[in-house]
Amino acid sequence: MEVKLLRVTESGVELVATAAKTSDSALTRSANEIVELIVDNDYSSALEHIYFTFDVAGISVALSRELLEHRIASHTARSTRYNEEQGFGFYVPEGLKGDAKSVFLEAMKSANDAYTRLRKLGIAREQARYVLPMALHTHYILTMNVRSLINFFMLRLCVRASPEMRELAIRMYKICVREYPAIFSKIWCRGYTLGVCPENRARPPNCPFAGIIPVKRTLRRDFDKEAKRVIEHELKTSNH
Ligand SMILES: Cc1cc2nc3c(=O)[nH]c(=O)nc-3n(C[C@H](O)[C@H](O)[C@H](O)COP(=O)(O)OP(=O)(O)OC[C@H]3O[C@@H](n4cnc5c(N)ncnc54)[C@H](O)[C@@H]3O)c2cc1C
């Protein structure tokens, strides 16, 4: 997998500060302080003014399907209708060894053979492509604004994300934190970013934050009874 930055909005910190000052003309803080406040307090709409465009090569079609679930983004993928796929590259899942790896590689060869034979029989690419595997390498252009990127990192830097997705997220994160450290140094998975992990029982044993960042259920147990009383009081005393 290779991830390159194609374009990023220049002077984004100043741009976000200008947006914030348009909203609140009394703001006298520096641009960096404003961005810090916006990230800390999750006043995220101003962050939508900064865009990143990534060139992502050598990812699987399986990963591209997961990526497409991120709707607040612009996606362009290599077409299997317009491009020839004979001798295609493919993703090999982490940890495949011995017989398992042989079976996997045989399946890739078989798919490539079938595709090549269909093409030699005069079958169009748009028909022949249906024998191609999910592991097929594709090439992707992805544009996201910073608010959406934060949501992406919160979900996909979690150890529950698929290994290929997590690799992509880590590579993208390194670029983002290099370009805008004031924003992204405060961001990682949901647990780190929010200070509480919403995965609850689904938090896997290999989570590096276990014992450091609490899960939501544990915190909620401590305040739920009292907080529910507050809500009941709010409802009872409301004039609406
Ligand atoms: C560990 C993991 C496992 C997953 N497993 C599955 C799975 O088994 N099957 C599956 O289909 N997907 C799965 N997903 C994908 C997941 O359900 C989301 O589709 C994906 O992560 C995109 O997240 P998003 O909707 O927050 O992002 P975006 O689509 O970019 O949306 C960003 C934000 O915009 C808002 N938004 C966007 N669209 C709407 C809308 N229509 N209505 C209201 N608010 C909206 C939401 O606040 C959302 O968080 C998985 C994701 C993870 C991280």
The ligand as an SDF file (V2000), in Angstrom:
LIG
                    3D

 53 58  0  0  0  0  0  0  0  0999 V2000
  -15.0210   -1.8260   13.4890 C   0  0  0  0  0  0  0  0  0  0  0  0
  -16.0380   -1.5380   12.4300 C   0  0  0  0  0  0  0  0  0  0  0  0
  -16.8900   -2.5340   11.9780 C   0  0  0  0  0  0  0  0  0  0  0  0
  -17.8520   -2.2620   10.9980 C   0  0  0  0  0  0  0  0  0  0  0  0
  -18.6690   -3.2640   10.5650 N   0  0  0  0  0  0  0  0  0  0  0  0
  -19.6030   -3.0200    9.6050 C   0  0  0  0  0  0  0  0  0  0  0  0
  -20.4810   -4.0440    9.1390 C   0  0  0  0  0  0  0  0  0  0  0  0
  -20.4330   -5.1680    9.5990 O   0  0  0  0  0  0  0  0  0  0  0  0
  -21.3660   -3.7480    8.1330 N   0  0  0  0  0  0  0  0  0  0  0  0
  -21.4550   -2.4790    7.6150 C   0  0  0  0  0  0  0  0  0  0  0  0
  -22.2860   -2.2490    6.7260 O   0  0  0  0  0  0  0  0  0  0  0  0
  -20.6340   -1.4950    8.0410 N   0  0  0  0  0  0  0  0  0  0  0  0
  -19.7230   -1.7310    9.0070 C   0  0  0  0  0  0  0  0  0  0  0  0
  -18.9000   -0.7230    9.4340 N   0  0  0  0  0  0  0  0  0  0  0  0
  -19.0090    0.5870    8.7920 C   0  0  0  0  0  0  0  0  0  0  0  0
  -19.7850    1.5830    9.6580 C   0  0  0  0  0  0  0  0  0  0  0  0
  -21.0770    1.1160    9.9380 O   0  0  0  0  0  0  0  0  0  0  0  0
  -19.8910    2.9340    8.9390 C   0  0  0  0  0  0  0  0  0  0  0  0
  -20.6640    2.8010    7.7700 O   0  0  0  0  0  0  0  0  0  0  0  0
  -18.5380    3.4850    8.5380 C   0  0  0  0  0  0  0  0  0  0  0  0
  -17.6280    3.3770    9.5800 O   0  0  0  0  0  0  0  0  0  0  0  0
  -18.6850    4.9440    8.1290 C   0  0  0  0  0  0  0  0  0  0  0  0
  -18.9050    5.7070    9.3000 O   0  0  0  0  0  0  0  0  0  0  0  0
  -19.8210    6.9940    9.3250 P   0  0  0  0  0  0  0  0  0  0  0  0
  -21.2140    6.6680    8.9380 O   0  0  0  0  0  0  0  0  0  0  0  0
  -19.6090    7.6180   10.6720 O   0  0  0  0  0  0  0  0  0  0  0  0
  -19.0820    7.8900    8.2160 O   0  0  0  0  0  0  0  0  0  0  0  0
  -19.7330    8.8740    7.1510 P   0  0  0  0  0  0  0  0  0  0  0  0
  -20.6290    8.1400    6.2360 O   0  0  0  0  0  0  0  0  0  0  0  0
  -18.5770    9.6080    6.5330 O   0  0  0  0  0  0  0  0  0  0  0  0
  -20.6210    9.8370    7.9950 O   0  0  0  0  0  0  0  0  0  0  0  0
  -20.0200   10.7760    8.8830 C   0  0  0  0  0  0  0  0  0  0  0  0
  -21.0500   11.2080    9.9010 C   0  0  0  0  0  0  0  0  0  0  0  0
  -22.0880   11.9140    9.2260 O   0  0  0  0  0  0  0  0  0  0  0  0
  -23.3270   11.5980    9.8340 C   0  0  0  0  0  0  0  0  0  0  0  0
  -24.1810   10.9310    8.8240 N   0  0  0  0  0  0  0  0  0  0  0  0
  -23.7790   10.4460    7.6130 C   0  0  0  0  0  0  0  0  0  0  0  0
  -24.8300    9.9430    6.9520 N   0  0  0  0  0  0  0  0  0  0  0  0
  -25.9010   10.0860    7.7570 C   0  0  0  0  0  0  0  0  0  0  0  0
  -27.2790    9.7360    7.6440 C   0  0  0  0  0  0  0  0  0  0  0  0
  -27.7790    9.1350    6.5860 N   0  0  0  0  0  0  0  0  0  0  0  0
  -28.0910   10.0420    8.6620 N   0  0  0  0  0  0  0  0  0  0  0  0
  -27.6410   10.6510    9.7600 C   0  0  0  0  0  0  0  0  0  0  0  0
  -26.3470   10.9980    9.9700 N   0  0  0  0  0  0  0  0  0  0  0  0
  -25.4880   10.7190    8.9590 C   0  0  0  0  0  0  0  0  0  0  0  0
  -23.0480   10.6800   11.0080 C   0  0  0  0  0  0  0  0  0  0  0  0
  -22.8780   11.4790   12.1650 O   0  0  0  0  0  0  0  0  0  0  0  0
  -21.7390   10.0600   10.6330 C   0  0  0  0  0  0  0  0  0  0  0  0
  -20.9650    9.6070   11.7440 O   0  0  0  0  0  0  0  0  0  0  0  0
  -17.9520   -0.9650   10.4260 C   0  0  0  0  0  0  0  0  0  0  0  0
  -17.0870    0.0390   10.9030 C   0  0  0  0  0  0  0  0  0  0  0  0
  -16.1410   -0.2280   11.8750 C   0  0  0  0  0  0  0  0  0  0  0  0
  -15.2320    0.8690   12.3470 C   0  0  0  0  0  0  0  0  0  0  0  0
  1  2  1  0
  2  3  1  0
  2 52  2  0
  3  4  2  0
  4  5  1  0
  4 50  1  0
  5  6  2  0
  6  7  1  0
  6 13  1  0
  7  8  2  0
  7  9  1  0
  9 10  1  0
 10 11  2  0
 10 12  1  0
 12 13  2  0
 13 14  1  0
 14 15  1  0
 14 50  1  0
 15 16  1  0
 16 17  1  0
 16 18  1  0
 18 19  1  0
 18 20  1  0
 20 21  1  0
 20 22  1  0
 22 23  1  0
 23 24  1  0
 24 25  2  0
 24 26  1  0
 24 27  1  0
 27 28  1  0
 28 29  2  0
 28 30  1  0
 28 31  1  0
 31 32  1  0
 32 33  1  0
 33 34  1  0
 33 48  1  0
 34 35  1  0
 35 36  1  0
 35 46  1  0
 36 37  1  0
 36 45  1  0
 37 38  2  0
 38 39  1  0
 39 40  1  0
 39 45  2  0
 40 41  1  0
 40 42  2  0
 42 43  1  0
 43 44  2  0
 44 45  1  0
 46 47  1  0
 46 48  1  0
 48 49  1  0
 50 51  2  0
 51 52  1  0
 52 53  1  0
M  END
$$$$
